[in-house]
């Protein structure tokens, strides 16, 4: 039994490590509220398909969030950061702030996924 438990634990850690080091993994830094309050600035506008990480920082004066690929970050007060892990499929991935009026004001866009 002990060998089975250790084997399962090692397999789980190996799987987790390979997911973190996946060759398709992309990280995008997302800045909310800069250069203007209702704008997002992304470090990349094109990423590889697969598991991706969005590191979202609110540098504005209002609360914002970030939604992409069916997942949404927490509501971020000014100065706060959240990490969002999503699976991106080839094509275009729309993103936006879900607070009322923010997307209409310009907090939206598309990320190209190759």
Long-range contacts (C-beta under 8 A, 24 or more apart in sequence): 19-51, 22-50, 22-51, 24-48, 24-49, 24-50, 24-51, 25-50, 25-51, 25-52, 25-53, 26-50, 26-52, 26-53, 26-88, 27-52, 27-53, 27-54, 27-55, 28-52, 28-53, 28-54, 28-55, 28-111, 29-55, 29-57, 30-54, 30-55, 30-56, 30-57, 30-66, 30-95, 31-56, 31-57, 31-59, 32-56, 32-57, 32-58, 32-59, 32-60, 32-64, 32-66, 32-76, 32-97, 32-107, 33-58, 33-59, 33-60, 33-61, 33-62, 33-64, 33-78, 34-59, 34-60, 36-106, 37-61, 37-62, 38-97, 38-102, 38-105, 38-106, 38-107, 39-106, 39-107, 40-66, 40-95, 40-97, 40-107, 40-108, 40-109, 42-109, 42-111, 44-111, 45-111, 45-112, 46-111, 46-112, 46-113, 46-114, 47-88, 47-111, 47-112, 47-113, 47-114, 48-113, 48-114, 49-88, 49-89, 49-90, 49-113, 49-114, 50-87, 50-88, 51-85, 51-86, 51-87, 51-88, 52-85, 52-86, 52-87, 52-88, 53-83, 53-84, 53-85, 53-86, 54-83, 54-84, 54-85, 54-86, 55-81, 55-82, 55-83, 56-81, 56-82, 56-83, 56-84, 57-81, 62-99, 63-99, 64-97, 64-99, 64-102, 64-107, 65-97, 65-98, 65-99, 66-95, 66-96, 66-97, 67-95, 67-96, 67-97, 67-98, 68-93, 68-94, 68-95, 68-111, 69-93, 72-98, 75-99, 88-113, 89-113, 90-114
